[in-house]
Amino acid sequence: MKLILALLLLLPVLASAQPTLLPTAPQLDAKSYLLYDFNSDQVLVNQNGDARMEPASLTKLMTAYLAFDAIKHGILSLKQKLNVPAAAVRNSGGESRMLLKAGQVVTVDELLHGLVVQSGNDAAITLAVYIAGSEAGFVDQMNQEAKRLGMINTHFTNSVGLSDAQHYSSASDLAVLAAAIVRDYPQHYPLFSLRNYTFNSVAQANRNRLLWLDPYADGMKTGHTESAGFCLVGSAQRDNHRLISVIFGADSDRLRATESQKLLNYGFQYFDAARLYSKGQPVAQLRIWKGTESHLDIGFRRDLFLSIPKGTFAQLKAKMETRQPILAPIAGGQQLGVLKLTLDGKPYAEFPLVALDSVPLANVFSRGWDTIRLLFE
């Protein structure tokens, strides 16, 4: 039996706003693009976003993510000094280099600056070798991490983004990866906002033109090869509302920045990010059978935000669905239902509802009594 409970959402400030006509999303001059709302975990614009594309140097977002993870787990430290392996110089290729020399001593912090700001292939390979013992071993870690993050249209064959038929990703997957960097490693994220970095007296500018075009932009990463075209993962934040844009296959450096800015402006201009519930806030109470407690609060694992067209909050309706009866034992964080939202009568979003506490199994006498009671429910 399925139990459906209606929930009323009250946010009077937003509900009183005047409705805004939501225009069609901008049509961009790119092969694939996507706009993602970090706060609400919603995709606002998706044009060919699941198509497998050549990521070029956007690959280095995963290289950076694993480097941050290595620092977190003590495999590397920012002040640690490393000797540049010959392979990092020999295999770096192209123009994207930090200009390292084989045998040169550099710190992990310098390598991260070279990786993120200068898009250095040599920096990426150096980090890969020290984290995993070889670039091939590091690539295995990249693919394992992509799988863990749910990047279902991604496969890596190198740490830098060199062209390969089996090296691909998608706009939706890279939005997931960019969000993971912001969420999991906020202490390192400011690296992506640096406009330039000087190493060995050679200054190189960040190729992300959004950092100059948009005062709200604060990252993330560019990519380019002849076959991939010009690509860009961009991120901007206004009043604690963060959006992430992904562009694949633009025709020029200028175009990938201006098209990304169109996406970001569209999201900020026409959508509100409303916090509906706080993490751990009880949304409803459910009847529990055969447990040490008869009732249990349910809610959300994190603050629940909803990205919604401006002025349409009054048209938002919500209902909770759970599958009954709910039997102990229940673990904290276990999904017990779903919150379904409709906007103007049409399905809009769904969010899992989880147990806010644990309920162990009751003793045999209590379980037996509940079994009898359930026969009459």
C-alpha positions in Angstrom: 0.0 0.0 0.0 1.3 3.5 -0.9 0.6 6.3 1.5 0.5 9.8 -0.1 0.7 12.9 2.2 0.3 16.4 1.0 2.8 19.0 2.2 2.3 22.8 2.1 5.4 24.9 1.4 5.3 28.4 2.7 7.8 31.0 1.6 5.8 34.2 1.6 8.6 36.5 0.3 9.0 34.5 -2.9 5.3 33.6 -3.2 4.4 37.3 -3.4 6.8 38.0 -6.3 5.3 39.0 -9.6 5.4 36.1 -12.2 8.2 36.3 -14.7 7.7 34.9 -18.2 10.5 32.4 -18.7 12.1 32.9 -22.1 13.5 30.0 -24.1 17.0 29.1 -23.1 19.7 30.7 -25.3 20.8 28.8 -28.4 24.5 28.7 -28.3 27.1 28.3 -31.0 28.6 25.1 -29.6 28.3 21.3 -30.0 27.2 20.6 -26.5 26.3 22.7 -23.5 24.7 22.5 -20.1 23.8 24.8 -17.2 23.8 23.3 -13.7 22.5 24.9 -10.5 25.0 23.8 -7.7 22.7 24.8 -4.9 19.7 22.8 -6.0 21.5 20.0 -7.9 19.3 20.8 -11.0 20.1 21.0 -14.6 18.5 24.2 -16.0 19.7 24.0 -19.6 20.7 20.8 -21.4 21.6 20.7 -25.1 23.2 17.4 -26.1 24.7 17.3 -22.6 25.0 13.5 -22.4 26.8 13.2 -25.7 30.4 11.8 -25.4 32.8 14.6 -26.4 36.5 15.0 -26.4 37.3 17.0 -23.2 40.8 18.2 -24.0 42.3 19.9 -21.0 39.0 19.8 -19.1 40.5 16.4 -18.2 42.7 18.2 -15.7 39.7 18.9 -13.5 39.9 15.2 -12.6 43.6 15.4 -12.2 43.2 18.3 -9.8 40.4 16.5 -7.9 42.6 13.5 -7.3 45.6 15.7 -6.3 43.3 17.4 -3.7 42.3 14.0 -2.5 45.9 12.9 -2.2 46.6 16.0 0.0 43.6 15.2 2.1 44.8 11.7 2.8 48.4 12.6 3.4 49.9 11.2 0.2 51.1 14.7 -0.7 51.5 18.0 1.1 51.5 21.5 -0.3 55.1 22.2 0.8 56.4 18.8 -0.3 59.2 19.0 -2.8 59.2 16.7 -5.8 61.7 16.0 -8.6 60.2 16.4 -12.0 60.3 13.0 -13.8 61.7 13.0 -17.4 58.4 11.5 -18.6 56.6 14.7 -17.5 58.7 16.8 -19.8 59.0 14.2 -22.6 55.3 13.4 -22.8 53.8 16.9 -22.0 53.4 17.9 -25.7 51.5 20.9 -27.1 51.6 24.5 -25.8 50.0 23.8 -22.4 53.1 23.6 -20.2 54.3 24.9 -16.9 57.8 24.8 -18.5 59.3 22.4 -16.1 62.7 20.8 -16.6 63.5 17.1 -16.0 65.0 16.7 -12.5 63.9 20.2 -11.4 62.7 20.4 -7.8 59.2 21.9 -7.3 56.7 22.0 -4.6 53.2 20.4 -4.8 51.8 23.9 -4.3 53.7 25.2 -7.4 52.5 22.2 -9.4 48.9 22.8 -8.5 49.2 26.4 -9.6 50.8 25.3 -12.8 48.1 22.6 -13.3 45.1 24.8 -12.7 46.2 28.3 -13.8 48.6 27.5 -16.6 47.0 24.1 -17.6 50.4 22.6 -17.5 50.6 19.1 -19.0 54.0 18.7 -17.4 52.5 19.6 -14.0 49.7 17.1 -14.5 52.0 14.2 -15.3 54.4 15.0 -12.4 51.5 14.9 -10.0 50.1 11.7 -11.5 53.4 9.9 -11.2 53.9 10.8 -7.6 50.3 10.0 -6.6 50.0 6.6 -8.4 53.6 5.6 -9.3 52.9 6.0 -13.0 50.6 7.9 -15.3 48.9 4.6 -16.3 48.2 3.9 -12.6 46.9 7.4 -12.2 44.5 7.0 -15.1 43.1 3.9 -13.5 42.4 6.0 -10.4 40.8 8.7 -12.6 38.4 6.1 -14.1 37.6 4.6 -10.7 36.8 8.1 -9.3 34.7 9.0 -12.4 32.6 5.8 -11.8 32.2 6.6 -8.1 31.0 10.1 -8.9 28.4 8.8 -11.3 30.1 10.1 -14.5 28.6 7.5 -16.8 29.7 8.9 -20.1 33.4 9.4 -19.2 36.5 7.4 -19.8 40.1 8.6 -19.5 43.3 7.3 -21.1 45.7 10.1 -20.0 45.9 12.7 -17.2 46.2 15.8 -19.5 43.6 15.6 -22.2 45.5 14.4 -25.2 43.3 13.3 -28.1 42.4 9.6 -28.0 39.3 7.7 -29.3 38.8 6.2 -25.9 39.3 9.5 -24.0 35.9 11.2 -23.6 33.5 12.8 -21.3 30.2 14.8 -21.5 28.9 18.2 -20.4 26.7 16.6 -17.7 29.6 14.5 -16.3 31.9 17.5 -16.1 29.2 19.5 -14.3 29.2 16.7 -11.7 33.0 16.8 -11.4 33.1 20.6 -11.2 30.4 20.5 -8.4 32.4 17.8 -6.6 35.5 20.1 -6.5 33.5 23.0 -5.2 31.7 20.8 -2.6 34.6 18.6 -1.5 37.6 20.9 -1.7 36.5 24.5 -1.1 39.9 25.3 0.4 41.6 24.6 -2.9 38.9 26.1 -5.2 40.3 29.7 -5.1 43.1 28.4 -7.3 40.7 28.4 -10.2 40.0 32.1 -9.9 43.7 33.2 -10.3 44.1 35.2 -13.5 47.8 34.5 -13.9 50.8 32.6 -12.3 54.5 33.2 -12.6 56.9 30.3 -12.4 60.7 30.5 -13.1 60.1 34.2 -14.0 57.7 33.3 -16.8 54.2 34.7 -16.4 51.3 32.9 -18.0 47.7 34.0 -18.0 44.7 31.8 -17.2 42.9 31.0 -20.4 39.5 31.4 -18.8 38.3 34.7 -20.2 35.2 34.6 -18.0 37.5 35.7 -15.1 37.8 39.1 -17.0 34.4 39.3 -18.6 32.1 38.4 -15.7 32.6 40.0 -12.2 30.8 37.0 -10.6 32.9 34.3 -12.3 35.4 32.6 -10.1 36.6 29.5 -12.0 36.9 26.8 -13.5 38.9 25.3 -16.5 39.4 25.6 -20.3 40.3 23.0 -22.9 41.3 23.0 -26.6 42.5 20.8 -29.3 42.0 20.9 -33.0 39.5 18.1 -32.9 37.7 19.1 -29.7 37.4 22.8 -30.5 37.3 25.3 -27.6 35.7 24.1 -24.4 35.1 25.7 -21.0 33.7 24.7 -17.6 32.7 28.0 -16.0 31.4 28.8 -12.5 29.9 32.0 -11.0 28.3 32.9 -7.8 25.8 35.7 -6.9 24.5 36.1 -3.4 25.4 32.5 -2.5 23.7 31.2 -5.6 26.3 29.2 -7.7 25.8 28.1 -11.3 28.1 26.0 -13.4 28.2 26.1 -17.2 29.8 23.6 -19.5 30.6 24.3 -23.2 32.0 21.9 -25.7 33.1 22.6 -29.3 33.0 26.4 -29.6 34.8 27.8 -32.6 37.1 30.2 -30.8 38.6 31.2 -27.4 36.4 34.3 -27.4 33.2 32.5 -28.3 33.5 29.8 -25.6 33.7 32.6 -23.0 30.8 34.7 -24.4 28.6 31.7 -24.9 29.3 30.6 -21.3 28.4 34.0 -20.1 25.1 33.8 -21.9 24.3 30.6 -20.1 25.2 32.0 -16.7 23.3 35.2 -17.2 20.2 33.3 -18.2 20.3 31.2 -15.0 20.8 34.2 -12.7 18.3 36.4 -14.4 15.4 34.0 -14.7 15.8 31.6 -11.8 15.6 31.9 -8.0 17.4 29.4 -5.7 15.0 29.0 -2.7 15.9 27.0 0.3 12.9 24.8 1.1 14.2 22.8 4.1 17.3 22.8 6.2 19.5 19.7 6.7 18.1 17.5 9.4 14.8 19.5 9.6 11.8 17.2 10.2 9.5 17.3 7.2 7.0 14.7 8.4 6.6 11.9 11.0 6.0 8.4 9.9 4.5 5.4 11.7 7.1 2.7 12.3 6.2 -0.9 13.0 8.1 -3.6 15.0 10.7 -1.1 16.2 11.7 0.3 19.6 10.0 3.6 18.5 6.5 3.9 17.0 7.2 7.1 15.0 10.2 8.5 13.1 11.0 12.0 11.7 12.0 12.2 8.1 13.8 15.0 6.2 16.8 15.6 4.0 20.6 14.8 4.1 21.5 18.3 3.2 19.9 21.7 2.9 17.2 21.4 0.2 17.3 24.2 -2.4 15.1 24.4 -5.4 15.9 26.4 -8.5 12.6 27.8 -9.9 11.6 30.4 -12.5 11.3 33.8 -10.8 7.8 34.7 -9.6 6.3 31.2 -9.9 6.7 30.0 -6.3 2.9 30.4 -5.6 2.3 27.7 -8.3 4.5 25.2 -6.6 2.8 22.2 -5.0 4.4 19.4 -3.0 3.3 15.9 -1.8 5.2 13.2 0.0 5.0 9.6 -1.1 6.1 6.6 1.1 5.5 2.9 0.8 3.6 1.5 3.8 3.9 -0.2 6.1 7.4 0.8 7.2 9.1 -1.9 9.3 12.0 -1.7 11.6 15.0 -1.8 11.7 15.6 1.6 10.1 19.0 3.1 9.7 19.6 6.8 9.9 19.9 8.2 6.4 17.9 5.4 4.9 15.5 6.6 2.2 11.9 6.1 3.2 10.0 8.3 0.7 10.2 10.9 -2.0 9.1 14.6 -2.1 7.4 15.3 -5.5 7.1 18.9 -6.6 4.8 20.1 -9.4 4.9 23.6 -11.0 1.7 24.8 -12.6 0.3 21.3 -12.4 3.3 19.7 -14.2 6.0 17.5 -12.6 9.0 19.6 -11.7 11.4 17.9 -9.3 11.8 15.0 -7.0 13.9 14.6 -3.8 14.6 11.6 -1.6 13.3 11.7 2.0 15.4 9.9 4.5 15.2 8.8 8.2 16.7 11.4 10.5 17.3 8.8 13.2 17.7 5.1 13.6 15.0 2.7 14.9 16.3 -0.7 16.0 14.2 -3.8 16.0 11.9 -4.2 19.0 11.8 -7.3 21.2 9.9 -10.4 20.2 6.8 -9.5 22.2 6.5 -6.0 20.7 7.1 -7.3 17.2 4.4 -10.0 17.7 1.9 -7.4 18.9 2.6 -5.2 15.9 2.2 -8.2 13.6 -1.3 -8.7 15.0 -2.2 -5.0 14.7 -1.0 -4.8 11.1 -3.6 -7.5 10.2 -6.3 -5.0 11.0 -4.7 -1.9 9.4 
